[in-house]
């Protein structure tokens, strides 16, 4: 065996051991995951929302989750399936129902896994919400985690020059990010991490082929790889809306590497788009995701300029005139959560919005705020803690970067990103330079997007072990800092700096092994010191 081949085999053996250890750690957490009350394997409202959809599809053949939100546990006042992450709107049967607010594509796919588990073992989520959920989690999340580990380490092996850098980056991949904590719960973030890592690997693979083919030492990349890249990039965006920015950039990057990639990449992306909008239509009879329904629909009638709120009789007459309600229907007018808006409800649960304009002109529109319903957590006065939202964008930026939910404070290896961007935009091959520029653009775009959100959305991702909305950047950022680790590996001091960063990153990860749905350890410590109120 050639010396280089022996060295590669040694590296693969080391990688395999690390990957198996990481998967074993995740499997152990999945095998023991239990809610705080001990009656399910659901850890938060976030994953309960998805579990409701999964169970409803298989057990009821519907996306409506009403039955599951009303299941009571051994403690009569506890509903173990209930979630705040749900919406209410009229279903295909003409009646109001509750639905998960999460995009239905991924839960629909998980439902297929649950169907196989129920058929093969007889386990059901409603009867065995601990063990059935653990089996489904293992079958869904362990392959996703494995995909991230394998493709990311393969990418690092291409990008890193020294053995020390490869080993250090492999440790960072497996233990230095929040991927393992999010493997014990049903969520969109692990999916996005795994899919992004797959696209990174395909891009690096295609880039190497393009350079080699110039020298006539390699064949062209098969078109199936480009289709897979398009599918994975689009599926990332289907699970993380801001990743749409990176989807567009991925298209441009692959087109530049190989013009043959355009059609298969678009084909893969279109498959995901069809699934995303198709399942959304099946669930909600709307192409817009549930979280986009926070206002009013089409106008029904104009009531003209009036100095005071129109009477119930006037509202009812206007709806009668437009045949929006039956002749024998009666309506009531209720206060709404929004200023200058009232909820109009008929006795058969038809919903309309009574709106006052700036010049006291009044109109009636169809109701389209799926988050405003009796008992909704998302109404003003009901939200608590971080869900109230951060009023100051400067404070929000501080905490999302170096503060209590900090990208850099919780995972210090990302402090190397500025150097990574500088290296990647310097004198390097053009494909690598374009990749670095794309990651930089996407990073800035997404951070700006989160900062620009209204106060209700400036909540750090809710109660979570990190600023989870950027977790899908993990493979992109690991690839970006690979060149920096090579430089640090040249000197003992550089190696020591990275080890210190990695140790703190691993510490943050380990603090979240009970559940990713808990406040970061920095937030808890600052609360203990009294620096954070409440």
Secondary structure, 3 states (H helix, E strand, C coil): CCHHHHHHHHHHHHHHHHHHHHHHHHHHHHHHCCCCCCCCCCCCHHHHHHHHHHHHHHHHCCCCCHHHHCCCCCCCCCCCCCCCCEEEEECCCCCEEEEECCCHHHHHHHHHHHHHHHHHHCCCCCCCCCHHHHHHHHHHHHHHHHHHHHHHHHHHHHHCCCHHHHHHHHHHHHHCCCCCHHHHCCCCHHHHHHHHHHHHHHHHHHHHHHHHHHCCCCCCCCHHHHHHHHHHHHHHHHHCHHHHHHHHHHHHHHHHHCCCHHHHHHHHHHHHHHHHHHHHHHHHCCCCCHHHCEEEEEEEEEEEECCCCCCHHHHHHHHHHCCCCCCCCCEEEEECCCCCEEEEEECCCCEEEEEECCCCEEEEEEEEECCCCCCCCCCCCCCCHHHHCCCCHHHHHHHHHCCCCCHHHHCHHHHHHHHHHHHHCCCCCHHHHHHHHHHHHHHHHHHHHHHHCCHHHCCCCCCCCCCHHHHHHHHHHHHHHHHHHHHHCCCHHHHHHHHHHHHHHHHHHHHCCCCCCCCCHHHHHHHHHCCCCC
